[in-house]
Amino acid sequence: MKEDYKGRFVKLFMAIIDVTFVYVGFILTYWVLNLFSIPTVGGMMDHDRLIVLSASSFFVFYLYDLYTDWRRKGKQNLVYSIILSMVVFSGFELGISIWTPFLSFQLSFIFAAFLIQTNLLMCIRLCFWLVNKKLYCKKKVYIIGEDSNMGLYLAGKFLNHNKGWFEISGYIPLTKKGSIHEFVERGDLFLLSPTINRSDKEEIVRQCIKHGKEIMVIPQLFELSLIGANTLQIDDMLVISIKPPRLSVSQQISKRLFDVIVSLILLVISSPILMALFLLIPLTSKGPALYRQERIGVNGNPYWIYKFRSMVHDAEKRTGPVLATDKDPRITVIGRVIRAVRLDELPQLFNVLKGEMSIVGPRPEREFFINQFKQELPEYSLRLTVKPGITGLGQVLANYTTPVEEKLRFDLLYILNFSSLLDFKILLQTIRVVLQREQARGLKEGNVRKQQLVKNIDQNKVINH
């Protein structure tokens, strides 16, 4: 409870700081431009309207998740989020200035304010980030799991994470769970493997809590249902109400309205790009501009997905269904460009208008791969309770190379927590993902993660501590 109140206080404090710096940025812009006799606004600056406008920036920052816990996250994501949120906010100012009498900002004022406000916000936010890193960095991590391969894999996740936050101190085999108290004094954080059974997990968690140590638990898929579940009282008994991962009728209606409106807007905006690619792709490689492929939609119903062709014609004629890899020789020159910025996905907007897909949802997959995934992950079929999407929570928070089980966690988390606001947040944050091209890369050849792990840490320290 104390952590909850502390978190809310920090978010409120940061919101006040952000709004204040946006307001100060307007004042500085007005002062600087007038110093050089550059037109700013029509008439005198109205401070009351300026305060209201500055306060509205909070909603844009919220949509870009600037009020989540940025500890242990990378500063690159923070910088991207600040810049993109200010681009959206500046576009909001421009629209109000053009179409309403509420504002009368000149374009020069909006651009100058964008530069000043963005720099102010980045300075204060990066200062907070550095202070947090100084206070919370270098946490000594112990990984608890059944075997060394799992320990090595999880250690690799920490090493791939943003540098400076964690230090791998060792791997504890599950056979030594009874002596975990020997490691508690030396470690700061304990990560539990997702395959540990419930009784062992409870015992380890109990010991860590007893000694005041932080625990990270990778949830099993059924445990995700507990997130956001309702607590009820039946007589004098406390129960948790878990609902199946499905959208209600009202949620389906609101989602459909969102899909139609957004897809129409995006089609109008992207129409010049659509026309250019229709001409360029056939000119640069043999074959049509578009290709269609059967995918599995909501409730397991098949449909044809439309995409711009980024590979050579009949790329899978010899190989059969295979996932794209990093530096895949089948990808054409123009294909590499459009895949990097996700332009190959644009024709799927027509799938959205037809009602076969949504703007936001789990990524659509082929039946060949779905049948394979179901054998290893019985819960995989739960993601088919909603329409597949062009973008999704897994695309925003994970990478192209993220394992299927990890992506499934994000998909189920999205379904369980669906709202139109969440869809809008994911849509805006997709822009950041497109700009960060490393998230769009294909599967890398070889076990790069394991190789990097061996280079960075002493293997014996992790496995045989």
C-alpha angles and dihedrals in degrees: 000000000000090000089050093054091043091052092049091049091051091049092049090047092050091047091053091048092050095048091046092052091048089053092046088049090057091051093048091048092051091049096046096047093046089050088061094038094246116153112253115165137352104263129339124340111267104215095191092057089043091056091050091048092048091050090053089062087075091073092053091049090049092053089055091052094245089147097057120100105284093186111118091015127112123264090224091067089047092053092047091049093050094048094046093046090052091049089054092045092049090051088052090053091049093050093050091047092052101040106029137045090229092092134021102187119159117229090247090057093049092049094046091046090051091055095045097043094045092052092046092050094045091051095051095040094048090048090055090046092052092048090051091048090051092050101040106026130113097033109181106238128203118190119211119199147132099261142013094251091061090046091051092048094050092045087055090056090058092047091050089051122091110301122251101032102085138033118197106228100174153310121261116202114224088241088072096052090115091062097045089117087073090064098040095081092052100044134067100193134027122202118202121211113241091234096061110116120246099255093051091045092052092050094050093045090050092053094047092049090048090057094042096247128148117248128200115200122192100215122232111234095257090051090063087072088069092063107100093357117154120251116219137180118229106188102308094335126104114221136176117227112215117189124199115261098262135121119245120236092259091050091050091051094049091046092051092051090049091049095050095046096045095043092051091049092048092048091054092047095045098041094106090052091047092053093046093051092047086061102035101049097059090043094054100042138017114268140046125310093240131047130186129211133183114253133174116250138184115336090006095293113150122230138167115260120207123218138159108259110254097166134060115282113280091008094170098042092106103025102040121215109347132155119250116260134207108281090007107189090216092067115096125226094256088039091064090054098048093043091052092057095031095243089137087071095060097095088060086077085078088054087054093052089050089055095243095111141021130226089242126031143092112320113262116250137193122258091240092062095036091059089052093048093049091058091059098030115035089183090063091092089064090074088064091069089087133043116271115253141219088232132010148169090279091054092050099044102027136048133245088255095050111126117258094246092055092049089049089058090056092046093052091044089054094050092048093049101036120155134148088246090056090051090052092048092050091048092053094044090052087074089062091050091051090053091049095066096185089077091060097053121119129243110301119235112250130006097300094163093059092045091052090048092054090051095051104041139030104261093211090055092058099041107031104031 
